[in-house]
Amino acid sequence: MRTTTVRRPAARRSHHPAVTCDAHGRWHWSCGCGAGTRCGVSSWQGVVTAALAHQASVPGE
């Protein structure tokens, strides 16, 4: 049996979104790849779910 190692560039592995709250109480998430929310959401659960979905959508994470 052969084992194959696949090397991925660091950019593929760096999808770690950050969740923040602004002065108006709206929640946002952003990622180093440029993805993120354009408008704030009042529910932090929805923002965290979206950020985790983005992180999980990248293969090889």
C-alpha positions as CSV (number, residue, x, y, z in Angstrom):
1,M,0.0,0.0,0.0
2,R,1.3,3.5,-0.9
3,T,0.7,6.6,1.0
4,T,0.4,9.9,-0.9
5,T,1.2,13.2,0.7
6,V,-0.5,16.2,-0.8
7,R,1.1,19.5,0.1
8,R,-1.1,22.6,0.0
9,P,0.0,26.2,-0.1
10,A,-0.4,28.1,3.2
11,A,-3.1,30.2,1.6
12,R,-5.4,27.1,1.4
13,R,-4.9,26.4,5.1
14,S,-5.4,29.9,6.4
15,H,-9.2,30.1,6.5
16,H,-9.7,31.1,10.1
17,P,-12.6,33.6,10.3
18,A,-12.8,36.2,13.1
19,V,-16.1,37.3,14.6
20,T,-16.4,40.8,15.9
21,C,-19.2,43.2,17.2
22,D,-19.3,46.8,16.1
23,A,-20.4,49.9,18.1
24,H,-24.0,49.5,17.0
25,G,-24.3,45.9,18.3
26,R,-24.1,44.3,14.9
27,W,-22.0,41.2,14.5
28,H,-19.6,40.6,11.5
29,W,-17.2,37.9,10.5
30,S,-14.2,38.3,8.2
31,C,-11.5,35.9,6.9
32,G,-8.0,36.5,5.7
33,C,-9.0,35.3,2.3
34,G,-11.3,38.3,1.9
35,A,-14.6,36.6,2.6
36,G,-16.9,38.0,5.2
37,T,-20.2,39.7,5.9
38,R,-21.0,43.0,4.2
39,C,-23.6,44.0,6.7
40,G,-24.0,43.3,10.4
41,V,-26.4,40.8,11.9
42,S,-28.0,41.2,15.3
43,S,-27.6,37.4,16.1
44,W,-24.1,36.3,17.0
45,Q,-25.2,32.7,16.5
46,G,-25.9,33.3,12.8
47,V,-22.6,35.0,12.3
48,V,-20.6,32.2,14.0
49,T,-22.5,29.6,12.0
50,A,-21.7,31.4,8.7
51,A,-18.0,31.7,9.7
52,L,-17.8,28.0,10.6
53,A,-19.5,27.1,7.4
54,H,-16.9,29.1,5.4
55,Q,-14.1,27.5,7.3
56,A,-15.5,24.0,6.7
57,S,-16.1,24.7,3.0
58,V,-12.4,24.8,2.2
59,P,-11.1,21.4,1.3
60,G,-8.0,20.2,3.2
61,E,-8.7,22.1,6.4
